[in-house]
Amino acid sequence: MSSKEYQILKIVKTLDEADVILKEYNVSKYRTSDLSSSTKYSYRCSNYRKYPLCKIEIQVYVDSNHLTEIKLMYKNIHCHEQRNTTTQCTITNFNQWCINHKYDENSIHSTFVPYYYINDINDIFVFFTTKPLLKDTQLSSLLQVDATYKLTWNELPLLVFGSSDADRHFRPFGVAFVPSDEGHENQREYIVHYVMADGAPGITRAQKEIFPQARRLMCWAHVARKCREHRKLVPTGKWQQIDTDIHDLQLCFSDNIFTQGVSLVMKKWSTGPLIQQFQQYFFDQWIDKLPLWYEGAALNMPLTNNGCESKPSISTDLELLAFKWSNNIDKLRILHWFDSWYIIPSSNSFITPAVWLQMYQLQQWISFDEFVAWLKSCWLVCPLSSCTCPSGLKYYIYKHSIGLSMLLNKYEVNGKTHLQLLSKRRGKGRSKRVRTALLT
C-alpha cells in the first residue's frame, strides 16, 4: 500500500453530498470503522479486482459531535494501466462442468453438484457439496444461511448453508451460486425448525415460503452492529447506557421474559425525548420485523437439536472452574424447582432463589433496571445441559451446570483436577527471615 499521506478532498454537510462525490470518483465502500468520536468509512476503486495497481483510497469522516461537517480525505489516483487476465465462462461450458462433477460413488470427499440449472446469468442455481457435508443435514434442524459477494465473478452471490454444533463450530452443508439474495427457489427437501441469517429480506421471504413452520432467527452480531451504526440518533453521553440495555435484553432466556423486557425498556427509553428517533428505529427493525435475536429464541439449540455433537466438550480448565465453584457454593442456597431444573444464586445476588422464582412467576417488574437486576441475580440450571448465566447462554455449558452435576454425583471429577487444586509448593529450603526494619 502506498505510504502517501491523506489529503483533504472536500468538506460537505450531508452524506448525500458525499455520495455524489464518491460516485464521481468511482469508488465503493469496503470498511466501516467506529472511532472514539467519529465514524470512518473507507472506499477504494470500484474496479479494484480488474485493476490491481489502482490504489486510490477515499475516507469519509463523520464527527459524532458535528454531524453537518463531513470530511472527505483521499490519497493516490486511479491507475487502470494493468488489467487482470480473465477467462470467459459460457453457459455451455458451465453446464458441462456440472455434468462432469455429478455424484461419484467411488469418491468420498470430492466436490460434486447434486442439483443445478444454468439458463443465463439471472437464472442460475448451482449447489456444491460433498458426501460427508450432505450427510450432516440429517443431524440438525437448525439452518444457518448467509450470502457473500467477495468470492465470485459477475457479482453473483454465494450462499453458504450450514449449522452449528454444541462446541459452537460451524458445520457447512454446501454452497450455492444464485442470481440474487433477494429470493430464490429450489426443490430440495429439508426439515428445518430454525433458520438463522442476517437481515437480508430475500432470506426472510424464502423462509416464509419454503419453511413457514421454522423460526426466523436473527444473527445477534448483525443486530449489535446495526444498532451501533445508528448511534448518531442518540446523544453521545447516552449511547453507552442504550448499548448496555440492548445487551442486557439479549440475555433473556425465554419468549415471555423477552416480551416483558421489551415493554420495560421501551418504557424506560420513552422518558428521554432525545432518543425517541432511535427508539422508533429499534422497535420497527428489531422488535416488529426481526425480533428473534435474543438467547431464548432458540435456547441451547445446538446442544439439544444438533446431532453433529451430542454434547459440548468439557475442557480441563472448565472442569477445574466447575470443581472450585462446587466447593465454594453454599449448598443450602440451591433451590430445586422441578424435574432437573435448579435455581442457584449468582455471585452478586441480592435476592434468594425463592424470591427470584416468585418474581419470575409473577412477572411484575416496575422498571427495566429492576428487571435486569433480577435477571442477573440467579440462574436457571440443568445439570450438564443448560444454564441461563451469560456464559452458559453463549457457550451452552458452563461451570454452574457442570458443578451442579458434581454436587448431584452425576459427573465424575478427573483425578488431574483434584491435583491442580493443591497448586505448587513454595520451593525448596527454609523461608527467609523477615529483616528487621532499620530505625533512624
PAPATI-29059 format. One record per residue (C-alpha): residue number from 1; x, y, z. Coordinates in steps of 0.001 Angstrom, whole numbers, plus 524288, in hexadecimal, padded with zeros to 5 digits. Layout:
N
+-----+-------+-------+-------+
:   n :    c1 :    c2 :    c3 :
+-----+-------+-------+-------+
: NUM :     X :     Y :     Z :
...
+-----+-------+-------+-------+
END
This chain:
440
+-----+-------+-------+-------+
:   n :    c1 :    c2 :    c3 :
+-----+-------+-------+-------+
:   1 : 80000 : 80000 : 80000 :
:   2 : 804C6 : 80D8B : 7FCE8 :
:   3 : 80AC3 : 81569 : 807ED :
:   4 : 80564 : 8220D : 8025F :
:   5 : 7FE5F : 82A4E : 80C7C :
:   6 : 7EFD3 : 82D03 : 80BD1 :
:   7 : 7EBC7 : 83A69 : 80702 :
:   8 : 7DF0A : 841BB : 80892 :
:   9 : 7D633 : 83FAB : 7FCDD :
:  10 : 7CA50 : 84740 : 80161 :
:  11 : 7C1F7 : 84A87 : 80D33 :
:  12 : 7B34A : 848EC : 80B71 :
:  13 : 7A75D : 84A27 : 81417 :
:  14 : 79FB4 : 83DB7 : 81101 :
:  15 : 7A266 : 82FA3 : 80D6E :
:  16 : 79AA2 : 83182 : 800E8 :
:  17 : 7A470 : 83BB0 : 7FC69 :
:  18 : 7AF62 : 8325B : 7FFE1 :
:  19 : 7A8F1 : 8276C : 7F804 :
:  20 : 7A88F : 83011 : 7EBF1 :
:  21 : 7B72F : 83287 : 7ECFB :
:  22 : 7BA10 : 82425 : 7EF6C :
:  23 : 7B286 : 82051 : 7E332 :
:  24 : 7BA34 : 82A2B : 7DB4D :
:  25 : 7C6CE : 823BE : 7DFD3 :
:  26 : 7C182 : 81612 : 7DCE1 :
:  27 : 7C497 : 81035 : 7EA31 :
:  28 : 7BD70 : 80677 : 7F2D4 :
:  29 : 7BD20 : 804C6 : 80189 :
:  30 : 7C4BE : 7F96E : 8073F :
:  31 : 7C609 : 7FC91 : 815B2 :
:  32 : 7BF11 : 803D1 : 820B6 :
:  33 : 7C703 : 8075F : 82CC5 :
:  34 : 7C13B : 80C4F : 8397F :
:  35 : 7CAB4 : 81610 : 83F6D :
:  36 : 7C9DD : 81C7F : 84CBE :
:  37 : 7C2E1 : 828B9 : 8481B :
:  38 : 7BFD5 : 825F3 : 839E1 :
:  39 : 7BCEE : 81B9B : 82FB8 :
:  40 : 7C631 : 8191F : 82472 :
:  41 : 7C1A0 : 81372 : 8177A :
:  42 : 7CC69 : 80E6E : 80E8B :
:  43 : 7CAEE : 80DA8 : 7FFC4 :
:  44 : 7D331 : 8081C : 7F4D5 :
:  45 : 7D245 : 806C6 : 7E61C :
:  46 : 7C5B5 : 80011 : 7E1F4 :
:  47 : 7CD93 : 7F83C : 7D80D :
:  48 : 7D8D0 : 7F4B5 : 7E109 :
:  49 : 7D7D8 : 7E65B : 7DD4B :
:  50 : 7D9C7 : 7E966 : 7CF06 :
:  51 : 7E49F : 7F343 : 7D16B :
:  52 : 7ED9F : 7EEAC : 7DC65 :
:  53 : 7F682 : 7FA8D : 7DB34 :
:  54 : 7EB81 : 8041C : 7DDFF :
:  55 : 7EE32 : 808E6 : 7EBD4 :
:  56 : 7E4D1 : 8144B : 7ECFE :
:  57 : 7DEE4 : 81552 : 7FA87 :
:  58 : 7D4D1 : 81EB4 : 7FFF9 :
:  59 : 7D10F : 81FA2 : 80E38 :
:  60 : 7C4C6 : 8263D : 81323 :
:  61 : 7C4C9 : 82B11 : 82131 :
:  62 : 7B7DE : 82DD6 : 8280D :
:  63 : 7BA13 : 834C1 : 834F9 :
:  64 : 7B03A : 83089 : 83F52 :
:  65 : 7B02F : 83E3C : 8451F :
:  66 : 7AF6E : 84593 : 83823 :
:  67 : 7A696 : 83DCA : 82F1B :
:  68 : 7A5F6 : 848C9 : 82512 :
:  69 : 7B4AF : 848E6 : 82309 :
:  70 : 7B844 : 83CDA : 81B11 :
:  71 : 7C668 : 83C50 : 816D7 :
:  72 : 7CB12 : 834F0 : 80AB2 :
:  73 : 7D97F : 83140 : 80A23 :
:  74 : 7E098 : 82A95 : 7FEE4 :
:  75 : 7EDAF : 8253F : 7FA9A :
:  76 : 7F28C : 82008 : 7ED8F :
:  77 : 7EB25 : 82092 : 7E0B9 :
:  78 : 7E4FD : 816BB : 7D799 :
:  79 : 7EE94 : 80E2B : 7D029 :
:  80 : 7E864 : 80546 : 7C5FC :
:  81 : 7F47A : 80265 : 7BDF1 :
:  82 : 7F575 : 7F409 : 7C1A0 :
:  83 : 7E99D : 7EB2E : 7C176 :
:  84 : 7E87E : 7DD8F : 7C721 :
:  85 : 7E725 : 7D2CA : 7BD21 :
:  86 : 7D9C9 : 7CC60 : 7BD37 :
:  87 : 7D413 : 7C06F : 7B6B5 :
:  88 : 7C6BF : 7BFCD : 7B066 :
:  89 : 7BCF5 : 7B626 : 7B5F0 :
:  90 : 7B18B : 7B2D5 : 7AD17 :
:  91 : 7A4B0 : 7AC72 : 7B0C3 :
:  92 : 7A894 : 7A066 : 7A91A :
:  93 : 7B5B6 : 79F5D : 7AFE8 :
:  94 : 7AFBB : 7A114 : 7BD58 :
:  95 : 7A532 : 796EE : 7BA99 :
:  96 : 7AF82 : 78D73 : 7B5F6 :
:  97 : 7B79B : 78FE4 : 7C21C :
:  98 : 7ABD6 : 78CB4 : 7CAB0 :
:  99 : 7A953 : 78048 : 7C2EA :
: 100 : 7B774 : 77C39 : 7C4E5 :
: 101 : 7B60D : 77E57 : 7D389 :
: 102 : 7A9F1 : 7766E : 7D63F :
: 103 : 7A8C9 : 76C5B : 7E106 :
: 104 : 7B3E2 : 7627D : 7E110 :
: 105 : 7B24B : 75651 : 7E968 :
: 106 : 7C0EA : 753DC : 7E9D8 :
: 107 : 7C46B : 76163 : 7EEBD :
: 108 : 7C1AB : 764FF : 7FCE1 :
: 109 : 7C726 : 77297 : 7FF01 :
: 110 : 7C700 : 77824 : 7F13F :
: 111 : 7BDFA : 78380 : 7EE56 :
: 112 : 7B21C : 7802F : 7E626 :
: 113 : 7A604 : 78755 : 7E13C :
: 114 : 79987 : 7805A : 7E594 :
: 115 : 7905D : 78A91 : 7DFEA :
: 116 : 791E4 : 79588 : 7D614 :
: 117 : 78C1D : 79D00 : 7CAC2 :
: 118 : 792CD : 7A767 : 7C2A2 :
: 119 : 78A8B : 7AF22 : 7B907 :
: 120 : 790FC : 7BC7B : 7B9A6 :
: 121 : 797B7 : 7C552 : 7C36B :
: 122 : 78A99 : 7C927 : 7C967 :
: 123 : 78530 : 7BB56 : 7C9DB :
: 124 : 78F49 : 7B291 : 7D017 :
: 125 : 7904B : 7A95E : 7DBA4 :
: 126 : 79C21 : 7A0B1 : 7DDE6 :
: 127 : 79DAC : 7997F : 7EAC4 :
: 128 : 7AB18 : 79437 : 7EEA8 :
: 129 : 7AD44 : 78A87 : 7F9AA :
: 130 : 7B3D0 : 77DC9 : 7FD98 :
: 131 : 7AE57 : 77103 : 802B5 :
: 132 : 7B25C : 7732A : 810FB :
: 133 : 7ACFC : 7810D : 810E4 :
: 134 : 7A016 : 77D06 : 80AD9 :
: 135 : 79EB3 : 771FD : 8149B :
: 136 : 79F1E : 77BBC : 81FEA :
: 137 : 79240 : 781E2 : 81B8B :
: 138 : 78B1C : 77663 : 821B3 :
: 139 : 790D5 : 7797A : 82F10 :
: 140 : 78BF7 : 78749 : 83134 :
: 141 : 77F76 : 78F12 : 8300E :
: 142 : 786A6 : 79C1A : 830F2 :
: 143 : 78A14 : 7A255 : 823F3 :
: 144 : 79370 : 7ADD2 : 8236E :
: 145 : 79416 : 7B55E : 816B3 :
: 146 : 79C3F : 7C0D3 : 8124F :
: 147 : 7A043 : 7C6C1 : 8055E :
: 148 : 7AD52 : 7CC4C : 8014A :
: 149 : 7B105 : 7D3C2 : 7F50D :
: 150 : 7BFAC : 7D393 : 7F731 :
: 151 : 7C31D : 7C63F : 7F198 :
: 152 : 7BC8F : 7C59A : 7E45F :
: 153 : 7BCA6 : 7CB9B : 7D6EF :
: 154 : 7B1CA : 7D364 : 7D062 :
: 155 : 7AD4E : 7D800 : 7DDE1 :
: 156 : 7A5D4 : 7CB5E : 7E010 :
: 157 : 7A292 : 7C921 : 7EE64 :
: 158 : 7A804 : 7BCCA : 7F45F :
: 159 : 79E71 : 7B723 : 7FE34 :
: 160 : 7A4A3 : 7AF80 : 80955 :
: 161 : 79C27 : 7A548 : 81026 :
: 162 : 79F80 : 79E98 : 81CE1 :
: 163 : 79CEC : 79CD0 : 82B4B :
: 164 : 7A40F : 79DF0 : 83852 :
: 165 : 7A7CE : 79311 : 84182 :
: 166 : 7A7F5 : 79353 : 85052 :
: 167 : 7B5F5 : 79850 : 85080 :
: 168 : 7B1AA : 7A42E : 84888 :
: 169 : 7B8CB : 79F73 : 83C63 :
: 170 : 7B279 : 7A21D : 82F4B :
: 171 : 7AFB4 : 795E8 : 82745 :
: 172 : 7AD61 : 79948 : 818EB :
: 173 : 7A3B6 : 7918E : 810C9 :
: 174 : 7A789 : 797A7 : 803E2 :
: 175 : 7A806 : 7A421 : 7FBE4 :
: 176 : 79FF6 : 7A8B9 : 7F063 :
: 177 : 7A0C0 : 7B2A7 : 7E56A :
: 178 : 79422 : 7BA6E : 7E46B :
: 179 : 7908B : 7C65D : 7DC38 :
: 180 : 78C45 : 7CE69 : 7E800 :
: 181 : 78A89 : 7CD61 : 7F6B0 :
: 182 : 77D3D : 7D3F1 : 7F567 :
: 183 : 77652 : 7C700 : 7F357 :
: 184 : 7785B : 7B9E9 : 7ECE7 :
: 185 : 7721A : 7AC90 : 7EC4F :
: 186 : 776AA : 79EA6 : 7EA91 :
: 187 : 7704D : 7917E : 7ECBB :
: 188 : 7792A : 78B45 : 7F6EE :
: 189 : 7719A : 7862F : 802AF :
: 190 : 7772E : 78943 : 81015 :
: 191 : 770AC : 78955 : 81D7C :
: 192 : 773B3 : 79611 : 82471 :
: 193 : 76EFD : 79B2C : 83191 :
: 194 : 777CD : 7A727 : 83229 :
: 195 : 77DA3 : 7AFD5 : 827AE :
: 196 : 78882 : 7B903 : 82BE6 :
: 197 : 78D9A : 7C3B1 : 8230D :
: 198 : 79025 : 7D238 : 82244 :
: 199 : 78574 : 7DBE8 : 81EF6 :
: 200 : 78527 : 7D8F6 : 81059 :
: 201 : 776E4 : 7DA2C : 80BFF :
: 202 : 778BE : 7CF7C : 801D7 :
: 203 : 77C44 : 7C57D : 80C40 :
: 204 : 770AD : 7C9BD : 81486 :
: 205 : 76798 : 7C881 : 808DD :
: 206 : 76D00 : 7BB22 : 80567 :
: 207 : 76B5E : 7B67F : 81369 :
: 208 : 75D0C : 7BA8A : 81383 :
: 209 : 75A7F : 7B3BA : 80696 :
: 210 : 762D5 : 7A77B : 807CE :
: 211 : 76399 : 7A587 : 8169E :
: 212 : 75780 : 7AC60 : 81C11 :
: 213 : 757C1 : 7A402 : 8285F :
: 214 : 765CB : 7A7E8 : 82BA9 :
: 215 : 769A9 : 7B312 : 8349F :
: 216 : 77125 : 7BDC0 : 82D8D :
: 217 : 77C9F : 7C050 : 836A3 :
: 218 : 78442 : 7CCD7 : 834FE :
: 219 : 79307 : 7CD01 : 8367F :
: 220 : 79617 : 7D47B : 8430A :
: 221 : 7A312 : 7D9A0 : 83DE3 :
: 222 : 79BF8 : 7E054 : 832AD :
: 223 : 79200 : 7E647 : 83C06 :
: 224 : 79C99 : 7EBF4 : 844C9 :
: 225 : 7A42C : 7F128 : 83914 :
: 226 : 79857 : 7F79D : 832DF :
: 227 : 7942F : 7FDD3 : 83FB0 :
: 228 : 7A1B0 : 803A4 : 84153 :
: 229 : 7A124 : 808F7 : 8338D :
: 230 : 794E5 : 8106E : 837BE :
: 231 : 79AA3 : 815B7 : 8444D :
: 232 : 79B15 : 82335 : 83E05 :
: 233 : 78C84 : 823C1 : 840EB :
: 234 : 79003 : 823F7 : 84F62 :
: 235 : 79757 : 82EBF : 856AB :
: 236 : 7A57E : 82AD8 : 858EA :
: 237 : 7A441 : 82A5B : 867A5 :
: 238 : 7988A : 8212A : 86753 :
: 239 : 79D23 : 816E3 : 85DA3 :
: 240 : 7A4E7 : 80EB5 : 86758 :
: 241 : 798CA : 80C44 : 86F9F :
: 242 : 7907C : 80949 : 8639C :
: 243 : 79AA0 : 7FF7C : 85EEF :
: 244 : 79AF1 : 7F919 : 86C5F :
: 245 : 78C1A : 7F812 : 86C8F :
: 246 : 78C0D : 7F132 : 85F5B :
: 247 : 7966E : 7E779 : 863BD :
: 248 : 78EEA : 7E4BA : 87043 :
: 249 : 78286 : 7E28D : 8686C :
: 250 : 78998 : 7D8C9 : 85FCC :
: 251 : 78BEA : 7CFF5 : 86BA1 :
: 252 : 77D63 : 7CD1E : 86D75 :
: 253 : 77BF8 : 7BE64 : 86E38 :
: 254 : 76DC1 : 7BCBA : 869E3 :
: 255 : 7638D : 7C304 : 86123 :
: 256 : 75B1C : 7C84F : 86C1D :
: 257 : 766D5 : 7CDD3 : 87377 :
: 258 : 76B28 : 7D4C3 : 8670B :
: 259 : 75D7D : 7DA43 : 86514 :
: 260 : 75DA0 : 7DFA8 : 872E2 :
: 261 : 76B3E : 7E531 : 870EA :
: 262 : 76767 : 7EBF7 : 86441 :
: 263 : 75BB5 : 7F255 : 86AC5 :
: 264 : 7641D : 7F750 : 875F3 :
: 265 : 76F5A : 7FC43 : 86D9A :
: 266 : 765EA : 8037A : 8649F :
: 267 : 75FF9 : 809AF : 870B4 :
: 268 : 76D80 : 80D97 : 87571 :
: 269 : 771BD : 8136A : 86874 :
: 270 : 764F7 : 81AD4 : 866A6 :
: 271 : 768B2 : 823BD : 871FA :
: 272 : 773EA : 8293E : 869FC :
: 273 : 76EC8 : 831EC : 85EF2 :
: 274 : 77C33 : 83289 : 8587B :
: 275 : 77C98 : 823E5 : 855C0 :
: 276 : 76EEA : 821FE : 85058 :
: 277 : 773E8 : 8215D : 84262 :
: 278 : 77CFF : 81617 : 845C9 :
: 279 : 7723C : 80FCD : 84DD7 :
: 280 : 76939 : 80FD6 : 84204 :
: 281 : 773DF : 80A18 : 83958 :
: 282 : 776EF : 7FF7C : 8434D :
: 283 : 768AE : 7FBB0 : 844FB :
: 284 : 76592 : 7FB76 : 8366F :
: 285 : 7719C : 7F3C9 : 83271 :
: 286 : 774F6 : 7EAF2 : 83DEE :
: 287 : 7680C : 7E911 : 84502 :
: 288 : 75DDF : 7E99B : 83A49 :
: 289 : 76511 : 7E42D : 82E5B :
: 290 : 77016 : 7DB95 : 83395 :
: 291 : 76E3E : 7D953 : 8422E :
: 292 : 7747E : 7CBE0 : 843FE :
: 293 : 78265 : 7D01D : 84753 :
: 294 : 7822C : 7CD4D : 855EE :
: 295 : 787CF : 7C104 : 85C08 :
: 296 : 77AAC : 7BB2D : 85FB0 :
: 297 : 775E5 : 7BB6D : 8519E :
: 298 : 77CC7 : 7AE4D : 84FF5 :
: 299 : 7821F : 7AB15 : 85D61 :
: 300 : 78D8C : 7A198 : 85C94 :
: 301 : 78989 : 79E22 : 84ED3 :
: 302 : 79620 : 79761 : 84A97 :
: 303 : 796F4 : 79021 : 85788 :
: 304 : 7898B : 789E0 : 8568E :
: 305 : 786CB : 788FA : 84809 :
: 306 : 793A2 : 78761 : 840EB :
: 307 : 7982E : 7797E : 83F3B :
: 308 : 7A586 : 77D98 : 83A41 :
: 309 : 7A99E : 77E38 : 8488C :
: 310 : 7A158 : 7779B : 852E9 :
: 311 : 7A6BD : 78095 : 85D67 :
: 312 : 7B0E2 : 78B5C : 85E5C :
: 313 : 7BE80 : 78790 : 86261 :
: 314 : 7C30A : 78A8B : 87036 :
: 315 : 7D0FE : 78F3C : 870F3 :
: 316 : 7D9DB : 78D0F : 87C9F :
: 317 : 7D998 : 79B95 : 87FC7 :
: 318 : 7CAC4 : 79BDA : 87F9B :
: 319 : 7CA19 : 78FC1 : 88816 :
: 320 : 7D35B : 795F0 : 891E2 :
: 321 : 7CB39 : 7A25C : 891EF :
: 322 : 7BEF3 : 79A59 : 89465 :
: 323 : 7C59B : 79271 : 89F18 :
: 324 : 7C9B3 : 79EC7 : 8A64C :
: 325 : 7BBFD : 7A44C : 8A4F7 :
: 326 : 7B5EB : 797D9 : 8AA6D :
: 327 : 7BEE2 : 7989D : 8B651 :
: 328 : 7BC0C : 7A6F4 : 8B8FF :
: 329 : 7AD62 : 7A7B0 : 8B6AD :
: 330 : 7A448 : 7A77B : 8C25D :
: 331 : 79C6F : 79B20 : 8BFD2 :
: 332 : 7911E : 7A00B : 8C813 :
: 333 : 78EE4 : 7AB33 : 8BE7A :
: 334 : 78C90 : 7A20F : 8B2F3 :
: 335 : 77E00 : 7A0BF : 8B04E :
: 336 : 77858 : 7950B : 8A91C :
: 337 : 76D3C : 79A1D : 8A0B7 :
: 338 : 767D2 : 78EA7 : 898F4 :
: 339 : 76CA8 : 782C9 : 89195 :
: 340 : 77B33 : 78506 : 88F08 :
: 341 : 77AC8 : 793E3 : 89031 :
: 342 : 78124 : 79B1B : 89B6F :
: 343 : 78287 : 7A96D : 89F22 :
: 344 : 78FBE : 7ADD9 : 8A41F :
: 345 : 793F1 : 7BB69 : 8A8A3 :
: 346 : 79DBE : 7C326 : 8A0B5 :
: 347 : 7AA04 : 7C8E5 : 8A6BC :
: 348 : 7A361 : 7D633 : 8A832 :
: 349 : 795E0 : 7D163 : 8ABF2 :
: 350 : 78D85 : 7DAB1 : 8B3F0 :
: 351 : 781D6 : 7D18D : 8B589 :
: 352 : 78035 : 7C356 : 8B92E :
: 353 : 77CD0 : 7B911 : 8AEF0 :
: 354 : 76F42 : 7B7CE : 8B512 :
: 355 : 76C90 : 7C659 : 8B34D :
: 356 : 77258 : 7C5C6 : 8A596 :
: 357 : 768FB : 7BACB : 8A20B :
: 358 : 75D70 : 7C22F : 8A79E :
: 359 : 760E3 : 7CE2C : 89F80 :
: 360 : 76270 : 7C586 : 89388 :
: 361 : 754E3 : 7BFCF : 89558 :
: 362 : 74E5B : 7CCF2 : 897EE :
: 363 : 755FE : 7D496 : 88D8E :
: 364 : 75249 : 7E1BB : 8933F :
: 365 : 75EC4 : 7E991 : 89242 :
: 366 : 75D3F : 7F831 : 893D0 :
: 367 : 768DA : 7FCC7 : 88BBF :
: 368 : 7729A : 7F768 : 88204 :
: 369 : 77DC8 : 7F95D : 88BA0 :
: 370 : 77687 : 7F126 : 895AC :
: 371 : 77418 : 7E6F8 : 88B1B :
: 372 : 7829C : 7E64D : 88799 :
: 373 : 7868C : 7E568 : 895EA :
: 374 : 77D2B : 7D9F4 : 89781 :
: 375 : 78200 : 7D3A2 : 88AF4 :
: 376 : 7901E : 7D3D3 : 88FB4 :
: 377 : 78D49 : 7CFFE : 89DBA :
: 378 : 78B07 : 7C156 : 89BCD :
: 379 : 78CB3 : 7B72C : 8912F :
: 380 : 78416 : 7AC22 : 88C87 :
: 381 : 78CC2 : 7A021 : 88B98 :
: 382 : 78AD6 : 7926C : 88665 :
: 383 : 79662 : 78967 : 88999 :
: 384 : 79F4A : 78700 : 87DF1 :
: 385 : 79549 : 78D21 : 8750C :
: 386 : 791E1 : 79B66 : 876A0 :
: 387 : 7947F : 7A7C9 : 87E4A :
: 388 : 78EB2 : 7B568 : 87CB3 :
: 389 : 79AE6 : 7BCAD : 8811A :
: 390 : 7A111 : 7C4CF : 87616 :
: 391 : 7AC00 : 7BAF6 : 873CE :
: 392 : 7A291 : 7AF8F : 87454 :
: 393 : 799C8 : 7B5EA : 86A2B :
: 394 : 7A534 : 7B8B8 : 86123 :
: 395 : 7ACEE : 7AC1E : 862B7 :
: 396 : 7A173 : 7A2E8 : 865B6 :
: 397 : 7A83F : 79D2C : 87199 :
: 398 : 7AFA7 : 7A3B9 : 87C97 :
: 399 : 7B4D3 : 7A1BD : 88A5A :
: 400 : 7A75A : 7A268 : 890AF :
: 401 : 7A165 : 79715 : 8891F :
: 402 : 7ADC9 : 78EF0 : 88A72 :
: 403 : 7AFE4 : 79271 : 898C6 :
: 404 : 7A1BA : 78F7E : 89C17 :
: 405 : 7A2FC : 7822B : 895B9 :
: 406 : 7AEF5 : 77FD8 : 89E53 :
: 407 : 7A6FC : 78305 : 8AA75 :
: 408 : 79C55 : 779B5 : 8A5ED :
: 409 : 7A653 : 76EFA : 8A30E :
: 410 : 7A2F6 : 76F27 : 894A8 :
: 411 : 7B0A4 : 772B1 : 8904C :
: 412 : 7BD6E : 76C6C : 8945E :
: 413 : 7C878 : 775F2 : 89671 :
: 414 : 7D521 : 77304 : 88F6C :
: 415 : 7E071 : 76F63 : 89861 :
: 416 : 7E8F6 : 779F2 : 89262 :
: 417 : 7DF09 : 78425 : 8967F :
: 418 : 7E071 : 77FEB : 8A4B3 :
: 419 : 7EF30 : 7812D : 8A3B1 :
: 420 : 7EE93 : 78EC9 : 89DCB :
: 421 : 7E76A : 793CC : 8A9BC :
: 422 : 7F36B : 790C6 : 8B1FE :
: 423 : 7FB3F : 79A76 : 8A9BE :
: 424 : 80A22 : 79AE6 : 8AB0E :
: 425 : 81331 : 79B02 : 8B6B4 :
: 426 : 819D7 : 7A79C : 8BA6F :
: 427 : 82736 : 7A210 : 8B71E :
: 428 : 832A1 : 79B07 : 8BD48 :
: 429 : 838D5 : 79EFF : 8CA1D :
: 430 : 834D0 : 7A6FF : 8D5C0 :
: 431 : 82E08 : 7B3DF : 8D382 :
: 432 : 83655 : 7BFF7 : 8D51B :
: 433 : 83553 : 7C77D : 8E1B7 :
: 434 : 82EDE : 7D4A8 : 8E154 :
: 435 : 83952 : 7DEDF : 8E310 :
: 436 : 837E8 : 7E861 : 8EE42 :
: 437 : 8347F : 7F5E7 : 8E9C6 :
: 438 : 83F3A : 7FFE6 : 8EBDF :
: 439 : 83BF0 : 80A31 : 8F5C4 :
: 440 : 84116 : 817CB : 8F380 :
+-----+-------+-------+-------+
END
